[in-house]
Amino acid sequence: MLIISLFRLVIGVIFLVTGISKIPIFDAFAYSITELVPLSGTVLTVTAVTAIAFEIVVGAALIFNKWTQLFSGLLSLMLITFIVMLSAALFRYESYICTCFGVLGLELPVKEQILVDIVLLIMTLFVFFYSHTESKLFSGGRQYAVKIIASVIVISIIWSGLIIVKPRMIFGERPEITIDSQLVFHELPNRNGYNPQLVFMVDMADFLCPDCVADFLGIAERITEKPQEISENVFIFVKRVDFMGSDEQHEYVEEWRAEHNYPLPMHIDLNDLFSQAGFDKSTVLLYRGLGSLEDIETFPMGSRRRNEIVDRFLRPFGN
């Protein structure tokens, strides 16, 4: 069938290209895995390598029509797993940005990525059941293919409707923030009256995350366009690490600032506020008045979200 061949080629090209495009940003891709699954060290590296290799092999196999049913079946299972994990992230109100398209730079928020994966899943199921009409793999059971695919389509339409509707309208408001943000506020070296304070709590690992770096640079660029006194209300603390002395870590941070021409000063978190306050990833906090927490977001957040926070920070300054 022509439509099945078209689905097979489209899916094959997508996964071959996206698999190869993840290689130059391997660290960022590995980091994005940790946003969904708590992996680290060798296990994380092996998982990331396996995922990239699988996409490349599957893509090439589908393009050249080799072992099509085997790989399309495995791909269906992988897509179902992604949809479940991304849905869980969405309904936890996380701002996860998928690096699924590698260096192609197509950053999709959770909601859009789920919808894309649903479409790919339906196409893959068609390829799985109808790629080889002469195959004996489903002899005697092919009559159920239409029922299975139809069921998946119906479920997908219902689920897509829930995805498009804001999750909090269905599952309630965002839960209370559990970190001790007041601990951070009271450690700020300078308070400027009732002006807002923008505080970054940075995990050093995110210096290797391209999406996080884009957020760091994008926020700094917006802020430093304004008068100097505004940047005096911005505080950046870098999480202290055990494998470096304070001088060595300070030197590393300064080298990073010089390499990226980063204009805002960074301070090593010598009082270990990062851990004491309960952070587990790089976070930006916007304080209003005398310490009330007005907004909070984790990195990476994407241009839309970071602009929202910066706009709220700058508004009291008349900008």
C-alpha positions, 0 to 999 in steps of 0.5 A: 500500500502506498500510504504505508510506504509513505508512513514508513519513509516519513518515520524512518527519515524523522528518526534517522535525522533526529538520532544523528542530530543528538550526537553533537549535543549528547550532554544536553540530551543526557541531561533531558533524560534526567528530567524524566527519569532519575538516572546518573553516571554510567547508567545515564550515559549508556541509556543516552547512547542506546537511545540515540543508536536505536533511533539511528538503526530504526530510522535506517531500517525503515527507510530501507524496509529491513526488519520493518515489523520488528523495528516498528513494533519496538518503536511503538513501545518506545513511543508509548513509553515517551507519551506516558512519561511526558504526560506524567511530567505535564500533569506534574506542571513541569516545564520540561523542554524536549531536546528530541530534535537535537541540533535542529533546534526544534524545542517543543514544550511537553504538550506539543511533544506528546501530540507529535508522539501520538501522531507518530505512534498511530503512523507506526502502528499502521506500518507495524500491522500492514508493512508486509501483507505476505508476512505470517507474523499476524496470520489469523490475527490481522483482522484485529489490526483495525480494531487495535488501531481504531482503539488507539486513535479514539484513546489518542483523540480523548487524551489529546483533548485533555492535553490541550485543555490546561491540566490544572482545570482538570486536576486542580491548582499547582501544588504548594512550593516545598522549597524553603525560599525564605532561607535564600531571601534572608541570605541575600547580600543586599536589599534595595528597599521594596524593589524586586530581587531576581535570584538564580540558584545554579547547578554547575552541571547546567553549564553543559546544558545548551538550553539552560545556557540559552536561558542564562544568556537570554535573561542576562541580555534583557537585564543588562540592557537596562540601567546598572542599578537594576542588575544590582537586584540580581543575585546568582549563586552557583552550587558548591561542589565537593570535587572542587576547592572553592578557589578552583570552582571560582576559577571555573565559573569565571572561565565560563563567564569569560567564554560566554561573555556573561555580564552578571557576577556569579558567587559560589554558594559557600553557605550551601543554600542550594541544598539547605533550601531544598533545590534539586535543579537550577532555579530562578526565583523572583521575590517581591517586596520584603521577601514574598516569592512571586514566581519560580521556574526551573531550567531549562524554561524556554524563551517564552517563560523566561521573558515572562519572568524578566518582564515581571521583574522589570515592571516595577522599575518602569521598564 
